[in-house]
Amino acid sequence: MTSRELAIRAAVAADEKKALDVVILDMRESLGVTDYFVIASGKNERQVRKISEAVEESLQNLGTKPAHREGTIFSRWVLLDYIDFVIHIFLDEDRRFYDLERLWKDVPVVEWESSL
C-alpha cells in the first residue's frame, strides 16, 4: 500500500473510534520529512488512547508498525510516526491549543470517506 492509502486507513480507523475532526494533510511539498499528517482528537484521555490503539492495530494488520510513538503515557497528544506519514491524536482542548491545521493551513487536504 502507498503512504497515502495507509494514511487514509489510519483516518478510517480513528473515525471508527469516533475521533473528532479527522483530517489528512498532504505534507509532501511542504515538509520534506514525511508525506502526510493524520490529525484527530478525542474527548478525553481514554478515548485518545483507544483511538491510537485502534489505529496501530489496523495498520499492524496491514503489516505496518510505527517506527516511533510518543505521548502514550498521558494520552493528551499521541504521535505515531510511520516515517512516510505521522499520526497526531490530540485531546480536543490540546488540539485547539496547538492548532496544527492553522500552522499548515497552506497544504492540501486529502479527501477521504468516513466509514460511519
Secondary structure, DSSP 4 states (H G I P E B T S, - for coil): --HHHHHHHHHHHHHHTT-EEEEEEE-TTTTSS-SEEEEEEESSHHHHHHHHHHHHHHHHTTT---SEEE-TTT-SEEEEE-SSEEEEEEEHHHHHHH-HHHHTTTSPBPP-----
